[in-house]
């Protein structure tokens, strides 16, 4: 969005996250321009890294860069614990301010990272495509791997609970890179740690969303790990993915974000197909199957939101799917 790019000309991404008044401004920008039904906290998955002893920054065109990546069991042991309300107090203050701004308008969604995705960033030192270092560490240092994920799970459960206490009304847990794992590896190296987070947050009473990309092969396993709502990407028709997960859970998705770069007639037809496959069942959050691409025209996002609101099927029941 132009308003966001104007802020980025004066402030780094980490500065925007660190200053609550700016993070509030960025969170509210889409609400002023797009007919959305919720606000998503402006923050970053990796903010807990710095107080844990993994300082990082963002390199232009490359994404996050961790200064001292995890490469050994000894590196895992050097990680620090920290008081979430102190080291990440600026995020919690952003949540509190947003609840005031959003009162009577739309709910606020907080978020954090799942242990596998956080561990991947910590080991790779930044983004990756093959996750070779991550998988090599998993296979060769399984005890250290599980120790690392235990640390992330413990930290993230407390951090997300603090977001709820500050006012977040739903939580989304991003396991963005879980699709890099086969089923057996996911079950051994990722599922137990994600499950620990979801189980620890069950008593908060807020809806919990579990999101990943490229996860068609592990949808049942994602459900087992936890979440009231499971994110679906665009690689599988929504009704097939939902049937795999089970209709006792909600789903989020699943429009291909690149459709927003094409003609409106194709965009709307694809959105209608998602809505048709959702069938008016309770618990469907219409969304993209991944994030909005940077070169997406804002007017296309605006038109999509308006189209979905005008063409969504009536929900057969207002009851949110219950947890098992």
N, C-alpha and C positions, 0 to 999 in steps of 0.2 A: 504494500500500500504506500502511496506517496507520502502520507503523514509519517509512517514508520521510517521510510528511507530518509526523510528530512531529519528525524531524530538521530539516526545512525550516522549522519554526517557530523554530528556534534558529540556523540557519545558512543563508546564501544558497547557491544552486547552485554558484557559483564557489568558495565556501569549502569546500563538500563535495569538490569536485574537487581543491582545493589541499592538502588535509590527507589524506595517505595512509591514516591510521587510519580516517577517516570514509568515504573512498571505498571502502575494503575492506569496511566494515560495510554500505554500501549495495549493493555488488556481491553480497554473500552473502545479503542479505535474501530474494530470490526463491528461492534454493536451499533455504532453511529452510521455505518455505511451499508451493512448487510442484514437481512431479515433472519438472524439466527435465533435459536431458542435457548442458548446458554452462553455464558462467558467462560473462557478457559484462561486460567492464571498464566500470565506471562512470566516465564522463568526458564530454567535450563536443567536438564537431567543431571548434569555433572556438577552442579553447585556444591553438593556435599563433598566432592573430592578434595577441595582445598583444605578444609578443616581436618580431613582425614590424613593429610600429609601428601596429597597428590595434586600439587598446584598445576593449573592449566591455563591456557589462553586460546584465543581463536585466531588462526592464520587465514588471511584473506584468500578465498578460493579453495581452501583445504579443510576447513572445519576445525574442531577442537584439537589441541596438541597438548598432551600430558608431558610435563618436563621430565619426570623420573618414572617411567612405566614399571609395572610389576613384571619381573623377569625371573624371580626365584622365590623359594619358600621364605627366605630371610626377608625379602621385600614385603611379603604379606604380614609378617610379624611386626614390621616397623610402622604399620598403619596405626593411627591414633583414634581413640574414641573422643567424642565431643558432646557438649550440651547443645541440643538442637535449638532450643529457644534463645541461645546466645549467639552461636556462630551463624545460624540461619534465621536470626530474629527479623532481619529485613524482609525475608519472604513472608513470614507470618504477619508482619505489620502490613504488607501489601494485601494479604488476604483480608485482614480486619478492615482496612480502608475500602476495599472493593465491596464487601458486604454492605457497607453504608451506602456506597454509590449505587449498588444494584438493587437495593431494597424495593420490592414491589415490581421489579422488572423481569429479570431472568435469574436462574440459579448460577452458582459459581462452581466450576470444576477445578479441583486441585490435581496435582499429578506428581509422579516420581518414576524412577527406573527400576526394572526387575534386576535381580542379581546377575543373571547371565549377561545381559546387555551392559551393565555397569562393569562387570569383570572384563568383558571384551574390550571396552574402551581402555580400561586400566592396563591391560596386558599389551594390546596393540599399540598404545600410545596415541590413538586417534581413530578415525574411521578406517574401515577395511572392506574388502570384497570377498576374500577367501577365508579370513579368520584363521590363518595358518598358525600364527603364534598362540592364539587362544586355544585352539584345539590341541596343539602340541603340549601346551602347559597342562591342559586337562588330562591328557593321556599319560604324560610322564610324571606329573606331580599331583596325583588325585587327592592326597591328603591336604596339600597346600591349597588346591583348587577349592575344596569344600570349606576349608577354613576361610578363604577369601570370600566365598559366597555367603557363608554364615555371617561374616562381618557386615557385608552389604545388606543382608536381609534384616539383621537386628537394627542397623542404622535406619534403613528405609521405613520399617514398620513404625518406629518412634517418630520419624520425621513426618510421615503421612498422618499419623494420629494427631500430631501437633497442628497440622493444617486443618483438620476437622475441628479441633478445639478452637482454632482461630476463626472458623466460619465456613470452611469449604463444605459444600452440600453434596458433592459426589467426588470420587477419586478415580483417576485413570492411571493404571500402572503399565508403563511401556516396556515390553520386551521386544524392542524393535528388531533385534537381530536373532531371535530364537528360530526363525525360519532357516538359518544356516545349519541347524542340527537335524539329523535323522531322529526317528522316534526313540530308538534305544538310547542314544546319547542324550536326548532331551530328558528322558525319564531318569537317567542316572545322574546327570550333571546339572540340570536346571530345575526340573519340576519340584523337588523337595524344598528348594530355597524359595521359589515363588509361592509355593503352598504355605510356607511359614508366614509370609507377609499377609496373604489373604485371610488365613485363620486368625491372625493376631488382630486384624481390623474388623472382624465380623461383628463385634459388639458395638462398633461405632454407629451402626444404624444407617449409614449412608450407602447409596449404590456404589458398587465397585466394578470398574470396567477393566478388562484384561485385553491388551492390544498387542498385536505382532504383525509382521509382514512376511509373506511367503510361508504361512503356517498351515496351508491346506492339509498337509500330511499329519499334522499333530493337533488338529482341532479337538479331538476327544481328550488328549492329554492336557491341553490348555484348560479345558473345562474341569478336569480333575484337579489341576493346580489351583483353580478358584476363579471367582468373578461372577457377579450377577449378570454381566453383559460381556460377551466375547466379541472382539473385533474381527471382522472379515475383510480381507483385501479383495481385489477385483478378479483374481485368478480363477474363482469358482463362482457359479451362480449363487445368489444369496439364499434361495430356498434350499439348494442342495447342502450348502454349508450349515444352515440352521438345522436341517434334519439330522446332519451328522452330530452337531452339538447337542441337540434335543430342545424341544420347544418349552422346556421348563426354565430355560435361560433366555435372556434378551440377546440381541445381536446389534452390532454397530457396523454400518457400511452401506454399500461397498462399491461406489462408483470409481472408475479409473480416473485419477486426477488429470491425466493427459487429455481426456475428453473436453476439459475446460479450455483447451487450446484450439479446438476445432470449431466447426459450424454449429450454430444453435440447434438446428433440427436434429442433428445426431446426438448432441448433448441431452436434449430433452427426451428423445426416444430412449436413450440409455437410462436416464433417471426414471422414466415411466416403467421400464422393465424391472428396475430394482424395487419400485413400489408395488408392482404387480406380484412379484415373487414374495414380497413381505406379506401380502395378502391381508393387510389390516390387522394382523396379529398384534397383541400388546407386547411391548418390549423392543420394538425396532427403533433404533436411532439412525435416521438417514444421515449419512456422512460419506466422505471420500474413503477409499481404501487405503490411503496414505495422505501425506500432507499436501497442501497447495504448493505447486511449483512456483519458483520466484517470477517467472515470465508470464504468469497467468493474468489475463486482463481482468481487472476488478469488476468491470461491467458484466462479465460472464458469470462470476460468482454471485453477483447480485441477482442476475436473471435466473440462475439455478435455484437459489433459495426461494425466490418468489414463485417459481414454477412448482417446486415441491409442495409448498404450502397450499397452492391452489389445486393440486391434483392428488394429494395423498388420500388413500382410502380411509374411510372411518374405522377407528379401532373398535374391535368387537367387545372389548372389556377394558376398563381403565385400571384394572389390577395389574400391578407390576409383578412379573414372574418371581415366585418365591425361591429362596435358596433351598437346596436339598438339605 
